[in-house]
Amino acid sequence: MTSHSRKILVLGAGHIGAAIAAMLAEDGHAVMLADASEEAVARSAEEAFTTGRIDAADQQALRAALSHQEIVVSALPYFLNRAIAQAAVDTHTHYFDLTEDVATTAFIREIATGADVALMPQCGLAPGFICVLGADMASRFARVKAIRMRVGALPLYPTNALRYNVTWSIDGLINEYCNPCEIIAGGKPIHVPALDGLESVMIDGVAYEAFNTSGGLGTLTETLAGKVEDLSYKTLRYPGHADVMKLLLQGLGLAEDRATMRSILGRAAPFTRKDVVVIFVTGIGERGGQMEEESIILRYDGTPELAAIQLTTAAGCVAMIELFLAGKLAPRGFLRQEDAKLTDVLDTAAGQRLIDGARGPDAAQLLLRQRAIRSPAAMPTGASTRPQPSPPATSPPLFPQS
């Protein structure tokens, strides 16, 4: 272990958790990947990190494991994260997760008050990296009219009736298709139903549909309240998907029988590494005395070694851990994704992965934003930077010596 190495526990040995553990280990940290499933743990037994069996639902075992760690990353389903976050606070362990669940995030914010560790939920892609992109887009205008964020994690070759393959947590997917969605409309934060707001989108000659899903904005509705007239997040899918999901969840009532819905998706939409992640962010606002529109479109393609959703989600999470360890995020309390500048995110090792993996005509924008941190003069006209929180002068160290 190097002098900069930290002891990090990654809970959840699925596709995303394993990718996070691998990236952290590559950064030189002492990483342990753990899961309640021995089969899941065994799949990563030959990697450059240790593995172990830990049932996160067993509070005694969880707290015993955390007592030997400095950071814990939860890549487990959202419904386990409240207990993990509470255990992290009680054992003085810094906490990061991938949750899209609004209620879980609210709980974590509450217990972060007065905590001597940092708690940063909603890492990954959406919420996560998309929130950083959205906040950066808003900062490019003197007055912001609208920010529209669209993200899709899709199979490259859809072969089933859903025209979809589950590339991340099935529980998280069902959750975002069922829960109310926060947006800003007419300058006011409101809730709209999931699977509604259907629109057609054409990107690089490929037809998609976009519709409301829950949690993708993270805390941006709060951060940009009073600063933007309209803020929305929608999920991209191939045309026809929303109608099928409405039939299953609403027409057949499976929103109230999530166990059956989970079983259906597990059989009908298996994981694939031949996937694609599409990110589409549009900003409209006043700059230089006139209204302008700006957008960025990024595409990530899966490889035999790493699916696109693994790359974007894991890199989005690991970048935040890197920034935290570098002192570019507050040392304790509740941390939001948009607390991080895009330029800082892209200047991490994980951010470099996001730059290197990006495809499409706007991929070069990421490189330009990265260079801006080293050369402020390279920033686009009218852009601004947001001050970052700094630790109090008398604050104790992140990792007290035992």
C-alpha positions as CSV (number, residue, x, y, z in Angstrom):
1,M,0.0,0.0,0.0
2,T,1.4,3.4,-1.0
3,S,1.4,6.5,1.3
4,H,-1.6,7.8,-0.6
5,S,-3.4,4.4,-0.6
6,R,-6.6,4.1,1.4
7,K,-8.5,1.1,2.7
8,I,-11.8,1.0,0.7
9,L,-14.6,-1.5,0.9
10,V,-16.9,-1.9,-2.2
11,L,-20.1,-3.6,-1.3
12,G,-21.9,-5.3,-4.2
13,A,-19.9,-7.6,-6.5
14,G,-22.1,-7.2,-9.6
15,H,-21.0,-5.7,-12.9
16,I,-20.8,-2.2,-11.6
17,G,-19.3,-2.9,-8.2
18,A,-16.5,-5.1,-9.8
19,A,-15.7,-2.2,-12.2
20,I,-15.5,0.3,-9.3
21,A,-13.2,-2.0,-7.3
22,A,-10.9,-2.6,-10.3
23,M,-10.5,1.2,-11.0
24,L,-9.8,1.9,-7.3
25,A,-7.3,-0.9,-7.2
26,E,-5.6,0.4,-10.3
27,D,-5.3,3.8,-8.5
28,G,-3.2,2.0,-5.8
29,H,-5.8,1.7,-3.1
30,A,-6.2,-1.4,-0.8
31,V,-9.6,-2.5,-2.1
32,M,-11.9,-5.2,-0.8
33,L,-14.9,-6.2,-2.9
34,A,-17.6,-7.9,-0.9
35,D,-21.1,-9.4,-1.5
36,A,-23.5,-11.7,0.3
37,S,-23.4,-14.0,-2.7
38,E,-20.4,-16.3,-2.8
39,E,-21.0,-16.9,-6.5
40,A,-20.8,-13.1,-7.2
41,V,-17.6,-12.8,-5.2
42,A,-16.0,-15.8,-6.9
43,R,-16.3,-14.1,-10.3
44,S,-13.8,-11.5,-9.2
45,A,-11.4,-13.8,-7.3
46,E,-8.5,-13.3,-9.7
47,E,-8.6,-9.5,-9.8
48,A,-6.1,-7.1,-8.3
49,F,-8.1,-6.6,-5.1
50,T,-9.2,-8.9,-2.2
51,T,-12.7,-10.3,-2.0
52,G,-14.9,-11.5,0.8
53,R,-18.4,-12.5,1.8
54,I,-20.3,-9.8,3.7
55,D,-24.1,-9.7,4.0
56,A,-24.9,-5.9,4.2
57,A,-28.2,-6.8,5.8
58,D,-26.4,-8.2,8.8
59,Q,-25.6,-5.1,10.8
60,Q,-23.2,-6.8,13.1
61,A,-21.1,-8.2,10.2
62,L,-21.3,-4.9,8.3
63,R,-20.1,-2.8,11.2
64,A,-17.3,-5.2,12.0
65,A,-16.2,-4.9,8.4
66,L,-16.4,-1.1,8.3
67,S,-14.3,-0.8,11.5
68,H,-11.3,-1.8,9.4
69,Q,-12.0,0.5,6.4
70,E,-11.6,4.2,5.7
71,I,-14.1,4.5,2.8
72,V,-17.1,2.4,1.9
73,V,-18.8,2.4,-1.6
74,S,-22.2,0.8,-1.9
75,A,-23.0,-0.7,-5.3
76,L,-25.9,-2.5,-3.8
77,P,-29.6,-2.0,-4.4
78,Y,-31.0,1.3,-3.1
79,F,-33.1,-0.3,-0.3
80,L,-29.9,-1.5,1.5
81,N,-28.2,1.9,1.5
82,R,-29.9,3.6,4.5
83,A,-28.5,1.0,6.9
84,I,-25.1,1.0,5.2
85,A,-24.9,4.8,5.4
86,Q,-25.9,4.8,9.1
87,A,-23.3,2.2,9.8
88,A,-20.7,4.3,8.0
89,V,-21.5,7.3,10.2
90,D,-21.4,5.2,13.4
91,T,-18.0,3.6,12.4
92,H,-16.5,6.9,11.2
93,T,-16.2,5.6,7.6
94,H,-16.6,7.9,4.6
95,Y,-19.5,6.8,2.4
96,F,-20.3,6.9,-1.4
97,D,-23.2,5.2,-3.2
98,L,-24.9,4.9,-6.6
99,T,-28.5,5.3,-5.4
100,E,-31.1,6.9,-7.6
101,D,-33.7,6.8,-4.8
102,V,-34.9,10.2,-3.7
103,A,-36.1,9.0,-0.2
104,T,-32.8,7.3,0.5
105,T,-30.9,10.4,-0.5
106,A,-33.1,12.5,1.9
107,F,-32.3,10.1,4.7
108,I,-28.5,10.2,4.0
109,R,-28.7,14.1,4.0
110,E,-30.4,14.0,7.4
111,I,-27.8,11.7,9.1
112,A,-25.0,13.7,7.5
113,T,-25.8,16.7,9.6
114,G,-23.1,16.8,12.2
115,A,-21.4,13.7,11.0
116,D,-17.6,13.6,11.2
117,V,-17.4,11.8,7.8
118,A,-18.4,12.7,4.3
119,L,-21.5,11.1,2.7
120,M,-21.9,11.3,-1.0
121,P,-24.9,9.4,-2.5
122,Q,-26.0,9.5,-6.2
123,C,-22.6,8.8,-7.7
124,G,-22.3,7.2,-11.1
125,L,-23.9,8.2,-14.4
126,A,-27.5,9.4,-13.8
127,P,-27.6,10.7,-11.2
128,G,-23.9,11.4,-11.1
129,F,-21.8,12.5,-14.1
130,I,-25.0,13.9,-15.8
131,C,-25.5,16.3,-12.8
132,V,-22.0,17.6,-13.2
133,L,-22.6,18.1,-16.9
134,G,-25.9,19.8,-16.3
135,A,-24.5,22.2,-13.7
136,D,-21.6,23.0,-16.0
137,M,-24.0,23.7,-18.8
138,A,-26.0,26.1,-16.6
139,S,-22.7,27.9,-15.6
140,R,-22.1,28.8,-19.3
141,F,-25.0,31.4,-19.4
142,A,-25.5,34.7,-17.7
143,R,-29.2,33.8,-17.4
144,V,-30.5,30.3,-17.8
145,K,-33.8,29.5,-19.5
146,A,-33.7,25.7,-19.8
147,I,-31.5,22.8,-19.1
148,R,-32.6,19.5,-20.7
149,M,-30.8,16.3,-19.8
150,R,-31.3,13.0,-21.6
151,V,-29.4,9.7,-20.9
152,G,-29.8,6.2,-22.2
153,A,-28.0,3.0,-21.4
154,L,-29.1,0.6,-24.1
155,P,-28.3,-2.6,-25.9
156,L,-26.4,-2.0,-29.1
157,Y,-28.6,-4.7,-30.8
158,P,-32.1,-4.9,-29.2
159,T,-33.5,-8.4,-29.8
160,N,-36.5,-8.6,-27.4
161,A,-40.0,-7.1,-27.2
162,L,-38.8,-4.6,-24.6
163,R,-36.1,-3.4,-27.0
164,Y,-33.9,-3.3,-23.9
165,N,-31.4,-5.2,-21.8
166,V,-30.9,-4.5,-18.1
167,T,-27.4,-3.2,-17.9
168,W,-27.5,-2.2,-14.2
169,S,-29.6,-2.8,-11.1
170,I,-33.0,-4.3,-11.9
171,D,-34.4,-2.9,-8.6
172,G,-33.1,0.6,-9.4
173,L,-34.6,0.4,-12.9
174,I,-38.1,-0.5,-11.5
175,N,-37.7,2.2,-8.9
176,E,-37.1,4.9,-11.4
177,Y,-40.0,3.8,-13.6
178,C,-42.4,3.9,-10.7
179,N,-41.6,6.9,-8.5
180,P,-42.5,10.5,-9.0
181,C,-40.0,12.6,-10.9
182,E,-38.7,16.0,-9.7
183,I,-38.3,18.7,-12.4
184,I,-38.4,22.5,-12.5
185,A,-41.2,24.0,-14.7
186,G,-41.9,27.7,-15.0
187,G,-39.3,28.4,-12.4
188,K,-41.0,26.1,-9.8
189,P,-39.9,22.6,-8.6
190,I,-42.8,20.2,-9.3
191,H,-43.3,16.4,-9.5
192,V,-44.4,14.6,-12.6
193,P,-45.3,11.0,-13.2
194,A,-42.7,8.5,-14.4
195,L,-43.1,7.1,-17.9
196,D,-44.9,10.3,-18.9
197,G,-43.7,13.3,-21.0
198,L,-42.9,11.1,-24.0
199,E,-40.9,12.7,-26.8
200,S,-39.2,11.6,-29.9
201,V,-35.4,12.2,-30.2
202,M,-33.1,11.7,-33.2
203,I,-29.4,11.5,-32.4
204,D,-26.8,10.7,-35.1
205,G,-29.5,9.1,-37.3
206,V,-30.8,6.8,-34.5
207,A,-34.4,7.2,-33.3
208,Y,-35.1,7.2,-29.6
209,E,-37.9,8.0,-27.3
210,A,-37.4,9.9,-24.0
211,F,-39.7,10.0,-21.0
212,N,-39.7,11.0,-17.3
213,T,-37.9,8.8,-14.8
214,S,-37.2,9.3,-11.1
215,G,-33.9,10.3,-9.5
216,G,-31.8,11.2,-12.5
217,L,-31.5,14.9,-11.6
218,G,-30.1,14.1,-8.1
219,T,-30.1,17.3,-6.1
220,L,-30.0,19.6,-9.1
221,T,-33.6,20.8,-8.7
222,E,-32.6,22.2,-5.3
223,T,-29.3,23.6,-6.5
224,L,-30.7,25.3,-9.6
225,A,-34.0,26.4,-8.0
226,G,-34.5,30.1,-8.7
227,K,-31.7,30.1,-11.3
228,V,-33.4,28.3,-14.2
229,E,-36.9,28.4,-15.7
230,D,-37.1,24.8,-16.8
231,L,-35.0,21.8,-15.8
232,S,-35.8,18.3,-16.9
233,Y,-34.3,14.8,-17.0
234,K,-35.6,12.0,-19.2
235,T,-34.4,8.5,-20.0
236,L,-33.6,7.5,-23.6
237,R,-34.9,4.2,-24.9
238,Y,-35.7,2.7,-28.3
239,P,-39.2,3.6,-29.5
240,G,-42.0,1.4,-28.1
241,H,-40.3,0.7,-24.7
242,A,-42.4,3.1,-22.7
243,D,-45.7,1.7,-23.9
244,V,-44.6,-1.9,-22.9
245,M,-43.5,-0.7,-19.5
246,K,-46.7,1.2,-18.9
247,L,-48.7,-1.9,-19.8
248,L,-46.7,-4.1,-17.3
249,L,-46.3,-1.6,-14.5
250,Q,-49.6,0.3,-14.7
251,G,-52.0,-1.8,-16.8
252,L,-51.1,-5.1,-15.2
253,G,-50.4,-3.6,-11.8
254,L,-46.8,-4.9,-11.5
255,A,-45.7,-1.6,-9.9
256,E,-47.4,-3.1,-6.8
257,D,-45.7,-6.5,-7.3
258,R,-42.1,-5.6,-7.9
259,A,-40.9,-9.2,-7.1
260,T,-42.8,-10.4,-10.2
261,M,-41.6,-7.5,-12.3
262,R,-38.0,-8.2,-11.2
263,S,-38.4,-11.8,-12.3
264,I,-39.8,-10.8,-15.7
265,L,-37.0,-8.4,-16.4
266,G,-34.3,-10.9,-15.2
267,R,-35.5,-13.4,-17.8
268,A,-36.5,-11.1,-20.7
269,A,-33.7,-8.5,-20.6
270,P,-30.4,-10.1,-19.6
271,F,-27.2,-8.2,-19.2
272,T,-25.1,-7.5,-22.3
273,R,-21.7,-6.0,-22.8
274,K,-22.7,-5.0,-26.3
275,D,-24.3,-1.8,-25.1
276,V,-24.2,1.9,-25.7
277,V,-24.6,4.9,-23.4
278,V,-25.9,8.1,-24.9
279,I,-25.7,11.4,-23.1
280,F,-27.5,14.5,-24.5
281,V,-27.5,17.8,-22.6
282,T,-29.0,21.0,-23.9
283,G,-28.8,24.5,-22.4
284,I,-30.7,27.6,-23.5
285,G,-30.0,30.9,-22.0
286,E,-28.7,34.5,-22.4
287,R,-25.1,35.1,-23.2
288,G,-23.5,38.2,-24.5
289,G,-26.8,40.0,-24.5
290,Q,-28.6,37.4,-26.7
291,M,-30.4,34.1,-26.3
292,E,-28.3,31.1,-27.4
293,E,-28.6,27.3,-27.3
294,E,-25.7,25.0,-26.6
295,S,-25.6,21.2,-26.5
296,I,-23.3,18.3,-25.9
297,I,-23.8,14.7,-27.1
298,L,-21.6,11.9,-25.9
299,R,-21.7,8.2,-26.8
300,Y,-19.9,5.4,-25.1
301,D,-19.7,1.9,-26.7
302,G,-19.2,-1.3,-24.7
303,T,-16.2,-3.6,-25.2
304,P,-15.8,-7.3,-24.5
305,E,-13.9,-6.3,-21.3
306,L,-16.1,-3.4,-20.1
307,A,-19.7,-2.5,-20.9
308,A,-20.4,1.1,-21.5
309,I,-22.6,1.3,-18.4
310,Q,-19.8,-0.2,-16.4
311,L,-17.3,2.4,-17.7
312,T,-19.6,5.5,-17.2
313,T,-21.0,4.5,-13.9
314,A,-17.8,3.3,-12.3
315,A,-15.8,6.2,-13.6
316,G,-18.4,8.7,-12.4
317,C,-18.2,7.2,-8.9
318,V,-14.4,6.8,-8.7
319,A,-13.9,10.4,-9.9
320,M,-15.8,11.7,-6.9
321,I,-13.6,9.5,-4.6
322,E,-10.5,10.9,-6.2
323,L,-11.7,14.5,-5.8
324,F,-12.6,13.8,-2.2
325,L,-9.2,12.4,-1.4
326,A,-7.5,15.3,-3.2
327,G,-9.3,17.8,-1.0
328,K,-11.5,19.2,-3.8
329,L,-14.7,18.3,-2.0
330,A,-15.8,19.2,1.6
331,P,-14.2,16.8,4.1
332,R,-17.4,15.9,5.9
333,G,-21.2,16.2,5.7
334,F,-23.5,15.7,2.8
335,L,-21.9,16.1,-0.6
336,R,-23.8,16.8,-3.9
337,Q,-22.6,15.7,-7.3
338,E,-22.7,19.2,-8.6
339,D,-20.3,20.3,-5.8
340,A,-17.6,19.1,-8.2
341,K,-16.6,21.1,-11.2
342,L,-16.6,19.4,-14.5
343,T,-13.0,20.4,-15.1
344,D,-11.9,18.8,-11.8
345,V,-13.8,15.6,-12.6
346,L,-12.2,15.3,-16.0
347,D,-8.8,16.0,-14.5
348,T,-8.9,12.7,-12.4
349,A,-7.8,9.3,-13.6
350,A,-11.4,8.2,-13.8
351,G,-12.3,11.4,-15.7
352,Q,-9.6,10.6,-18.2
353,R,-11.4,7.3,-18.8
354,L,-14.6,9.2,-19.6
355,I,-12.6,11.4,-22.0
356,D,-10.9,8.5,-23.7
357,G,-14.1,6.5,-24.0
358,A,-16.3,9.2,-25.4
359,R,-17.4,9.1,-29.1
360,G,-19.4,11.4,-31.2
361,P,-18.9,15.0,-32.6
362,D,-18.9,16.6,-29.2
363,A,-16.4,14.3,-27.5
364,A,-13.7,16.9,-28.0
365,Q,-15.6,19.2,-25.7
366,L,-14.6,17.0,-22.7
367,L,-10.9,17.4,-23.6
368,L,-11.4,21.2,-23.9
369,R,-13.1,21.4,-20.5
370,Q,-10.3,19.3,-19.0
371,R,-7.6,21.7,-20.4
372,A,-9.5,24.7,-19.0
373,I,-8.4,23.7,-15.5
374,R,-4.8,24.1,-16.5
375,S,-5.4,27.1,-18.7
376,P,-8.4,29.3,-17.6
377,A,-8.0,31.4,-20.7
378,A,-9.2,28.3,-22.7
379,M,-12.7,28.6,-21.1
380,P,-15.5,29.5,-23.5
381,T,-16.6,33.1,-23.5
382,G,-19.3,33.8,-20.9
383,A,-18.4,30.7,-18.9
384,S,-18.1,30.9,-15.1
385,T,-16.7,28.8,-12.4
386,R,-18.4,28.1,-9.1
387,P,-16.5,28.4,-5.8
388,Q,-15.9,25.1,-4.1
389,P,-16.5,24.5,-0.4
390,S,-13.2,24.6,1.6
391,P,-12.7,22.8,4.9
392,P,-12.6,24.9,8.1
393,A,-9.1,25.9,9.1
394,T,-9.4,23.9,12.3
395,S,-11.0,20.8,10.8
396,P,-9.6,17.4,11.8
397,P,-7.9,15.3,9.2
398,L,-9.9,13.1,6.9
399,F,-8.3,10.0,8.2
400,P,-7.2,10.4,11.8
401,Q,-4.2,8.2,12.8
402,S,-5.2,5.4,15.1
